[in-house]
């Protein structure tokens, strides 16, 4: 696939149970490459033609490169960056000592980000957050276990959304994404989903279609 346009990288952030993975339920099963780093059943019927279960951190980058080169795949999902970081750190502690542990950790995250950014298709990545002190104020940022990347993951993405849920009058959960939210790293082109739109439905396929319409 030739890079005739810019391709958007989307980070979906939230704690467990907020609907991050569930948002991929309507993604095209034939053209989506799903990298299941969590290595667990999906919260919907899995019909993805290209679905990789991950058992070690190096397989994430391998799958990302493979899917980026596959012309049948038009969008890639990495679920999740948090699980990737855990696998990476476990391997670094197993094979390295002292400072070399964190040197490997930082370098491999850099390789992951480079491969993701150069993939000529949209890439969705899920992650958990932690609360950091940013310029004297608490702010939700993607959780990472090394100072070099702390508070910096979001800069690698064009769009950052926070998944959330609320309960309706019947007591049932309604899932959605925040495009802009105080004390978070959420960001999105302000005209992509419409002026004064700050929340959207929990539907990554809708996000993908909106991005394609936006760039075209």
C-alpha positions as a Markdown table, in Angstrom:
| # | Residue | x | y | z |
|---|---|---|---|---|
| 1 | Unk | 0.0 | 0.0 | 0.0 |
| 2 | Unk | 1.5 | 3.3 | -1.0 |
| 3 | Unk | 1.3 | 6.2 | 1.5 |
| 4 | Unk | -1.0 | 8.6 | -0.4 |
| 5 | Unk | -2.3 | 10.2 | 2.8 |
| 6 | Unk | -1.6 | 10.5 | 6.4 |
| 7 | Unk | -2.7 | 7.6 | 8.6 |
| 8 | Unk | -4.0 | 8.2 | 12.1 |
| 9 | Unk | -2.8 | 6.4 | 15.2 |
| 10 | Unk | -5.5 | 6.2 | 17.9 |
| 11 | Unk | -4.9 | 5.6 | 21.6 |
| 12 | Unk | -7.9 | 4.4 | 23.6 |
| 13 | Unk | -7.2 | 4.8 | 27.4 |
| 14 | Unk | -9.2 | 3.6 | 30.4 |
| 15 | Unk | -9.1 | 1.2 | 33.3 |
| 16 | Unk | -10.5 | -2.3 | 32.9 |
| 17 | Unk | -14.2 | -2.6 | 32.3 |
| 18 | Unk | -14.6 | 0.7 | 30.5 |
| 19 | Unk | -15.3 | -0.8 | 27.1 |
| 20 | Unk | -12.0 | -0.3 | 25.3 |
| 21 | Unk | -11.9 | -3.8 | 23.7 |
| 22 | Unk | -15.7 | -3.9 | 23.3 |
| 23 | Unk | -15.4 | -0.9 | 21.0 |
| 24 | Unk | -13.9 | -3.2 | 18.3 |
| 25 | Unk | -17.0 | -5.4 | 18.0 |
| 26 | Unk | -18.0 | -3.9 | 14.6 |
| 27 | Unk | -14.6 | -3.6 | 13.0 |
| 28 | Unk | -14.5 | -5.4 | 9.6 |
| 29 | Unk | -13.5 | -9.0 | 10.5 |
| 30 | Unk | -11.8 | -9.5 | 7.1 |
| 31 | Unk | -9.7 | -6.3 | 6.9 |
| 32 | Unk | -8.8 | -5.8 | 10.6 |
| 33 | Unk | -5.6 | -7.2 | 12.0 |
| 34 | Unk | -6.2 | -7.8 | 15.7 |
| 35 | Unk | -3.1 | -8.3 | 17.9 |
| 36 | Unk | -4.4 | -9.8 | 21.1 |
| 37 | Unk | -1.6 | -9.0 | 23.6 |
| 38 | Unk | -3.9 | -9.6 | 26.5 |
| 39 | Unk | -4.2 | -13.2 | 25.2 |
| 40 | Unk | -7.7 | -13.7 | 26.4 |
| 41 | Unk | -11.2 | -14.1 | 24.9 |
| 42 | Unk | -12.7 | -11.0 | 23.4 |
| 43 | Unk | -15.9 | -9.6 | 24.9 |
| 44 | Unk | -17.8 | -10.3 | 21.7 |
| 45 | Unk | -17.8 | -13.1 | 19.1 |
| 46 | Unk | -14.4 | -13.2 | 17.5 |
| 47 | Unk | -14.7 | -13.4 | 13.7 |
| 48 | Unk | -11.4 | -11.7 | 12.8 |
| 49 | Unk | -9.6 | -13.4 | 9.9 |
| 50 | Unk | -6.3 | -11.9 | 11.1 |
| 51 | Unk | -6.1 | -12.5 | 14.8 |
| 52 | Unk | -2.8 | -13.0 | 16.7 |
| 53 | Unk | -2.6 | -14.2 | 20.3 |
| 54 | Unk | 0.6 | -13.0 | 21.9 |
| 55 | Unk | 2.7 | -15.0 | 24.3 |
| 56 | Unk | 5.9 | -12.9 | 24.4 |
| 57 | Unk | 6.7 | -9.2 | 23.8 |
| 58 | Unk | 8.7 | -9.7 | 20.5 |
| 59 | Unk | 5.6 | -11.2 | 18.8 |
| 60 | Unk | 3.9 | -7.9 | 19.1 |
| 61 | Unk | 6.3 | -6.1 | 16.9 |
| 62 | Unk | 6.5 | -9.0 | 14.5 |
| 63 | Unk | 2.7 | -9.0 | 14.1 |
| 64 | Unk | 2.6 | -5.2 | 13.7 |
| 65 | Unk | 5.1 | -5.4 | 10.9 |
| 66 | Unk | 3.4 | -8.4 | 9.3 |
| 67 | Unk | 0.0 | -6.7 | 9.4 |
| 68 | Unk | 1.4 | -3.4 | 8.1 |
| 69 | Unk | 2.7 | -5.2 | 5.0 |
| 70 | Unk | -0.5 | -7.2 | 4.4 |
| 71 | Unk | -2.5 | -5.4 | 1.7 |
| 72 | Unk | -5.7 | -7.1 | 2.8 |
| 73 | Unk | -5.5 | -5.4 | 6.2 |
| 74 | Unk | -6.7 | -1.8 | 6.4 |
| 75 | Unk | -6.6 | -1.2 | 10.1 |
| 76 | Unk | -4.7 | -2.7 | 13.0 |
| 77 | Unk | -5.7 | -3.1 | 16.7 |
| 78 | Unk | -3.1 | -3.6 | 19.5 |
| 79 | Unk | -4.9 | -4.7 | 22.7 |
| 80 | Unk | -3.2 | -3.7 | 24.8 |
| 81 | Unk | -0.1 | -1.5 | 25.2 |
| 82 | Unk | -0.2 | -2.2 | 28.9 |
| 83 | Unk | 0.0 | -6.0 | 28.4 |
| 84 | Unk | 2.9 | -5.4 | 25.9 |
| 85 | Unk | 4.7 | -3.4 | 28.6 |
| 86 | Unk | 4.3 | -6.1 | 31.2 |
| 87 | Unk | 5.6 | -8.8 | 28.8 |
| 88 | Unk | 8.5 | -6.6 | 27.8 |
| 89 | Unk | 9.5 | -5.8 | 31.4 |
| 90 | Unk | 9.3 | -9.5 | 32.4 |
| 91 | Unk | 11.7 | -10.4 | 29.5 |
| 92 | Unk | 14.0 | -7.5 | 30.3 |
| 93 | Unk | 14.3 | -8.6 | 34.0 |
| 94 | Unk | 14.9 | -12.2 | 32.9 |
| 95 | Unk | 17.7 | -11.4 | 30.4 |
| 96 | Unk | 19.3 | -8.2 | 31.7 |
| 97 | Unk | 20.6 | -6.7 | 34.9 |
| 98 | Unk | 20.6 | -3.3 | 36.6 |
| 99 | Unk | 20.4 | -0.3 | 34.2 |
| 100 | Unk | 20.3 | -2.6 | 31.2 |
| 101 | Unk | 16.8 | -3.7 | 32.2 |
| 102 | Unk | 15.4 | -0.2 | 31.7 |
| 103 | Unk | 17.6 | 0.5 | 28.7 |
| 104 | Unk | 16.0 | -2.5 | 26.9 |
| 105 | Unk | 12.6 | -1.5 | 28.1 |
| 106 | Unk | 12.9 | 2.0 | 26.8 |
| 107 | Unk | 14.5 | 1.0 | 23.5 |
| 108 | Unk | 11.9 | -1.7 | 22.7 |
| 109 | Unk | 9.0 | 0.8 | 23.4 |
| 110 | Unk | 10.7 | 3.1 | 21.0 |
| 111 | Unk | 10.9 | 0.4 | 18.3 |
| 112 | Unk | 7.2 | -0.4 | 18.9 |
| 113 | Unk | 6.2 | 3.3 | 18.4 |
| 114 | Unk | 8.3 | 3.7 | 15.3 |
| 115 | Unk | 6.8 | 0.6 | 13.7 |
| 116 | Unk | 3.3 | 1.8 | 14.6 |
| 117 | Unk | 3.8 | 5.3 | 13.2 |
| 118 | Unk | 5.2 | 4.0 | 10.0 |
| 119 | Unk | 2.4 | 1.5 | 9.4 |
| 120 | Unk | 0.5 | 2.8 | 6.3 |
| 121 | Unk | -2.9 | 2.2 | 7.8 |
| 122 | Unk | -4.9 | 3.3 | 10.9 |
| 123 | Unk | -3.7 | 1.7 | 14.1 |
| 124 | Unk | -5.8 | 1.5 | 17.3 |
| 125 | Unk | -3.9 | 0.9 | 20.6 |
| 126 | Unk | -5.6 | 0.4 | 24.0 |
| 127 | Unk | -3.9 | 1.2 | 27.3 |
| 128 | Unk | -4.5 | 1.7 | 31.0 |
| 129 | Unk | -3.8 | 5.0 | 32.8 |
| 130 | Unk | -2.2 | 6.3 | 35.9 |
| 131 | Unk | -2.4 | 9.7 | 37.6 |
| 132 | Unk | 0.7 | 11.8 | 37.3 |
| 133 | Unk | 1.6 | 15.3 | 38.5 |
| 134 | Unk | 1.9 | 17.3 | 35.3 |
| 135 | Unk | 3.0 | 20.9 | 35.8 |
| 136 | Unk | 1.7 | 20.9 | 39.4 |
| 137 | Unk | -1.7 | 19.3 | 38.6 |
| 138 | Unk | -2.9 | 15.7 | 38.6 |
| 139 | Unk | -3.6 | 14.3 | 35.2 |
| 140 | Unk | -4.5 | 10.9 | 33.7 |
| 141 | Unk | -1.7 | 9.6 | 31.5 |
| 142 | Unk | -0.9 | 6.2 | 29.9 |
| 143 | Unk | 0.7 | 4.0 | 32.4 |
| 144 | Unk | 4.3 | 3.1 | 31.7 |
| 145 | Unk | 7.0 | 1.7 | 34.0 |
| 146 | Unk | 10.1 | 3.8 | 33.0 |
| 147 | Unk | 10.8 | 7.5 | 33.6 |
| 148 | Unk | 11.9 | 8.1 | 30.0 |
| 149 | Unk | 8.4 | 7.4 | 28.7 |
| 150 | Unk | 6.4 | 8.5 | 31.7 |
| 151 | Unk | 3.8 | 11.0 | 30.5 |
| 152 | Unk | 5.1 | 10.8 | 26.9 |
| 153 | Unk | 3.2 | 8.0 | 25.3 |
| 154 | Unk | 0.4 | 10.3 | 24.1 |
| 155 | Unk | 2.8 | 12.3 | 21.9 |
| 156 | Unk | 3.2 | 9.3 | 19.5 |
| 157 | Unk | -0.6 | 9.4 | 18.7 |
| 158 | Unk | -2.7 | 11.8 | 16.7 |
| 159 | Unk | -5.9 | 11.0 | 18.6 |
| 160 | Unk | -6.2 | 10.1 | 22.3 |
| 161 | Unk | -9.6 | 9.2 | 23.7 |
| 162 | Unk | -10.7 | 8.1 | 27.2 |
| 163 | Unk | -13.3 | 5.3 | 27.4 |
| 164 | Unk | -15.9 | 5.6 | 30.1 |
| 165 | Unk | -19.4 | 4.4 | 31.1 |
| 166 | Unk | -22.4 | 5.6 | 32.9 |
| 167 | Unk | -25.5 | 3.8 | 34.1 |
| 168 | Unk | -28.9 | 4.8 | 32.6 |
| 169 | Unk | -32.2 | 5.0 | 34.5 |
| 170 | Unk | -32.6 | 1.2 | 34.1 |
| 171 | Unk | -29.3 | 0.5 | 35.7 |
| 172 | Unk | -27.6 | -0.6 | 32.5 |
| 173 | Unk | -24.2 | 0.6 | 31.5 |
| 174 | Unk | -23.8 | 2.9 | 28.5 |
| 175 | Unk | -20.3 | 3.1 | 27.1 |
| 176 | Unk | -18.7 | 6.1 | 25.3 |
| 177 | Unk | -15.5 | 7.9 | 24.5 |
| 178 | Unk | -14.4 | 11.3 | 25.7 |
| 179 | Unk | -12.8 | 13.4 | 23.0 |
| 180 | Unk | -11.9 | 16.2 | 25.4 |
| 181 | Unk | -11.8 | 15.9 | 29.2 |
| 182 | Unk | -10.3 | 17.9 | 32.0 |
| 183 | Unk | -7.2 | 16.5 | 33.6 |
| 184 | Unk | -6.5 | 14.0 | 30.9 |
| 185 | Unk | -4.3 | 13.8 | 27.8 |
| 186 | Unk | -7.3 | 13.5 | 25.5 |
| 187 | Unk | -6.8 | 15.1 | 22.1 |
| 188 | Unk | -8.5 | 15.1 | 18.7 |
| 189 | Unk | -8.7 | 17.4 | 15.6 |
| 190 | Unk | -11.5 | 19.7 | 16.7 |
| 191 | Unk | -13.4 | 19.5 | 13.4 |
| 192 | Unk | -13.2 | 15.7 | 12.9 |
| 193 | Unk | -16.4 | 14.8 | 14.8 |
| 194 | Unk | -18.0 | 18.2 | 14.6 |
| 195 | Unk | -17.8 | 21.4 | 16.6 |
| 196 | Unk | -18.8 | 21.2 | 20.3 |
| 197 | Unk | -18.8 | 17.4 | 20.2 |
| 198 | Unk | -17.0 | 16.1 | 23.3 |
| 199 | Unk | -18.3 | 12.6 | 23.6 |
| 200 | Unk | -19.0 | 9.9 | 20.9 |
| 201 | Unk | -20.4 | 6.4 | 21.0 |
| 202 | Unk | -18.2 | 3.5 | 22.0 |
| 203 | Unk | -17.6 | 2.3 | 18.4 |
| 204 | Unk | -14.1 | 2.1 | 16.9 |
| 205 | Unk | -15.4 | 1.2 | 13.5 |
| 206 | Unk | -17.3 | 4.5 | 13.5 |
| 207 | Unk | -14.1 | 6.3 | 14.5 |
| 208 | Unk | -12.3 | 4.6 | 11.6 |
| 209 | Unk | -14.9 | 5.6 | 9.1 |
| 210 | Unk | -14.9 | 9.2 | 10.4 |
| 211 | Unk | -11.1 | 9.3 | 10.0 |
| 212 | Unk | -11.2 | 8.1 | 6.4 |
| 213 | Unk | -13.9 | 10.6 | 5.5 |
| 214 | Unk | -12.0 | 13.3 | 7.2 |
| 215 | Unk | -8.7 | 12.7 | 5.4 |
| 216 | Unk | -10.4 | 12.2 | 2.0 |
